[in-house]
């Protein structure tokens, strides 16, 4: 630690489509939805994170809510910058005399193009990032789960986030083969929204669909300790009068079947590319699931039935990527070969 080390702040950031997590000094200091609310006339920031999420779908013409990231990458450059700046301010809210320069590790989808990587790097530099490093999400997830990524052993990680599902096989500190598909938690939410509209003639918003997913979301129609039905309230599409409909986990399992099948197909595609020695390692150790989507009831069971390899859901699946990014930041010299 140098004499001026207090002038530099070290942050690890999991910039996700649905949630942004920032780790500072090994602690999760920010865990907020990746959304902002702005004044349409002035472009001024009104709210950020959870406060902005509560406004989503309830705004009047002068307020606009924006999700700056789509499919794991920046879709609105200006909004992303405002969001990152606002979230960093949440940590430095104690009113220090100066703003420290930032040393940051940000994780990015493994399928990111050069342009998408550049956008994230530029945004990070604009908010005060002096040293900005990038690490691929599946690699960060593997480190966060506790896998020794430098070993000559094959490990397969499936990170089901908000915008993308990252599938990667890791050995000797590198990604041997990987696939990034744009079907993940956000797609599950959209499926539920469409299902309620077509099947029950009820109009619901994104937030209600998210609540259904959390309360009765399931990947299989037969699970132990099933959740009780969730009551959905909303306007009928036929009459515009309010209706109440109980939704069971079996219905949601049926509704999410197509999207989950696409993830299974992508996993099988990656397994086909693996060298036989690594394949043997994966069959022995199993496949690791991380990300918010991994918390879907019965998902590991369904994947096991289809692929016939054991699946392990990470202990803190929601924060596995962020924690791995934090560990990479702390041991930046050791993991420098993983950075971009």
N, C-alpha and C positions, 0 to 999 in steps of 0.2 A: 504494500500500500504506500503510494507516494504521499508527500506532504500536501499536495493539492487534490488528493483523491476525492475529497468532499465536493469538489467542483464538478465531478462527473457522477451521473446517476445511472445505475445499471438496471435495465428493464428487459424482461422477456415477454413477448406479446404473441398471443394466439389470436390473430385477426380473423375471426370466423364470420361466416355469412349470417348466422343467427345470434351468436354471442361473441363478445370480445373479452378475453381474460388477460390481465396483466399481472406478472409476478415480479415482486421486488423483495430482495433479501429473503428468498425462499418462501415468501408468503404470497397468497393470492390477495392482491390489494384492490383489484377491480375485476368484477365479474358481472358485466352488464349486457343487455341486448344490443346488437350492432345497429342502432337506429337513432336518428336525430329528428327533431322538429324545428323547422325554421319559419320565420315570418316571410311570407311570399313577397311583400312589398319591399322590405329592406334587405332581405337575405340574411338577417341576423339570427343567430342561434337562440332558440327558446328553451329547448330541453334536450336531454341526451340520455341514452340508456333506458332504464326502467321507466322514468318519468315520460319519455317520449313514446315508449311502447304502450303506456296507458292511454295516450292520446290517439294512437293509431286506429284508424277507422271511425274516429269520433270527432274529427276536426271540422272547422268551418272554412270558408273560402280563403281566409287570410293566413291560415296555418297549413303547412305542408309537412307530412312525415316522409322521410327518405331512409331506405335501407341502402347504404352506400355500396355494399358488396353483393354481388350476385355470383352464385356458383363458385364461391371461394376466392373470387378476384374482384378488384375494384371496378365498379360500374360507373360511379359518380366520383370523379377525382376530388372536386371541391368539397363535397359532403364528407368524403372519407377523411380528408385532412382536418376538417372541423371536428369530426368525431374523435379522431386520434388525439388531437390537441386537447379537447375537452376531457377525455378520459385520463390523460397524463396530468391535467390540472387537478383531477380528483385526488391524486396522490400528493401533489404539492400544494394542497389547499391551506396549509398552515401559514401562508403569507410570508415566505422566506424573502430575503432582500434581493436575491437574484435567481435567475432560472439556471439550474445546472445543465451542462451539455450532456447529451444522452449517449450511452453505449447500449445498443439494442440488438436483440436477436428476434427476428420475426419469422414465423413459420408460414410456408407457402405450399399450395397444392403441388403434388409431384408432376402434374400434367400442365403446369403453367408455361405459357410461351414467354419469350424474351421480353415482349412488350408488357405483359402482365407483371413480370418480375420487376421491370423498370418502374412501373407505376407505383408498386408498393414501396420500392426503395426511395423514389422521389418523395412520396408522401411522408415517409419516416424522416427523411432529411429535412423537409420543410418544417417539421414540428420540433426541430432541434436535435435530431440524431446526428452525432458526429461520426461514430463508428456504427455502421448498420450491417448486420450479418443476416443471411437468410439460411433457413434450414427446412428441408422438405418435411411435410406433415407426418408421413408414415415413419420417418426416421425419428422425429421428435416423439411420436407416440410410443415407439419401441423403447426409447430411452426412459420415457415416463412410466412405462409398465414395469421397467426393471430388467429388461433384456440386455445382456452384454453384447452390444452390436459389433464389437471388434473380433469376437470369436469366429473360428472357421466352422460355424454351425449355421444352418439355414433356419431362419425364423420368418413366419408370414404374419403380417399385421393387416387388419382390415379396419380402417378408421371411417366410421359412418358419421359424418358431420351434419351441418345444416344445409350446405349447398352441394358438396361433393362427397363421394365415397372413394377413399384412397385405398388401393390394394397394393401391397408391396412385399417382395421377398428380400430379406436383408441378410447379408453374410459378409464377414471381413470388413465391416465399416462402410459398406456400400450397398446400393439398391441393385440387385441382380436383374429383376424384372418387375415391372409395375404397371398399373392401369388406374386411371382416374376417370370416374364416370359421374355425370351430373345428375345422379339420382341419389337422394339422401333424405334427411329429416324434413326439409322444405317440400320435397316431392310427396312425402307421406301425408303432410298437412294438406297439400293441394288435392290429393286423392280423396281424402276424407270430405273436403269441401264439395267436390264434384259428386261424390257418392250420396251425400245428404240431399243435394239438389235433385239428382235424378231418381233416387230410390224413395225418398220420403217427401219430396216436394217442399222442402224447407230451406230457406235462405239463411246461411250462416257466414260469418266472416272468418278471417284467418285466425284470430285469437281464440274463437270458440272451437275451431277445428283443432288447434293446438291443445286446448283443454281436453277435448275428447281423446286425442292421441295419448296424453299423459295419464288420463284416468282409466281408459279402457283399451288402450292400444295393445295389440297382440299380433304375433306373427303366425301363431297356430290356433286352430279352433278348439283345442282341447288342452287346457293347462291346469296344473295343481293350483290351489288357492285362487280361483278366478275372482276378478273384481266384480262388484255389484254394478248393475246397469247404470249408465250415466244419463241423466235427464237433460235433453237439449231443448231450449226454448228459442223460438224465432217466428218470423212471419211465414205463413203459407204462401207458396208461389202462385197458387190458384186464386185464393180469396184475399190475401194480404192480412188476414186475421191471425192473431197469435195462436201458435200450437205448441204442444209439448210432446216430445217423442223420447221414449227410453231406448238407449243404444247399448247393445251387448258387445262384449269383446269378440264374440264369434263373427259378428257383422264386420267389425274392423279388420279382423284377420282375412276375411273374404275380400274386403275392399283394398287391402294393401298387397294382396297376393301378386299382382302383376309387377309392381315395383320391386318387391323382394326377389322375385324370379329373375329380374334383370341383374340384380346384384350377384345372385348365384351364378348366372351365366358368365359374368365378368370374372368372378373368382375362378371358375373352371377354365376360362381362357388363360389366366395367369398360371394356373397349375400345369397347363399343357406346355408352357414355355420353360418350366423349371428343369435344370439339369438333374439327372436321376439321383445323384448323391444328396443334393439339397432336398429333393422330394422325400427321400427316406427320413431325413432329419425332421421335416415338417410333420410327417405321419406320426413320428415318435413324440414330438413335443406338443403338437396341436397348433391351432391357429388362434391368434389373439384378436379380440374385438375391442375397439375403443371408440370414443365419440358418443354424443348423446343418443344417436340412433341405436347403439348397442344395448341400450336400456329397454328396448321394446320387448315386452314379455314373450318368452318362448323362442326368441330369435336364434339363440345358440342351438337349441333343440332342433329347430327346423333345418338350419344349415347342416347339422350333424347327420340328420336323416337323408339329406340330399347328397352330401359330399363324402360322408363316411370317414371324416377326420374329426377328432374332438375339437371343440371350440371353447375358449376361455374368455369370459367377459372380464376386462380389466377392473381392478378394485375401485378406482375412482375414474370410471370411463369418461365422464364429462370433462375432467381436467387433465387427463393423461397427456395430451399433446402439449398443453401449457406447462405442465410440470417438467416434461422432457425438454422443452425449450429453455426452462429455468435452469435445469441441470447443465445443458449445453453452454449457457451463458456463464455459469459459475466455473466450468472447466473448459473455457474457450480455447486454451492452448492444446488440451488433449483432443478436443473435438474439432479443431480448426479445419481438418481435412473434410469434414462433413458440410462446411459452410460454403455459401456462394458469395 
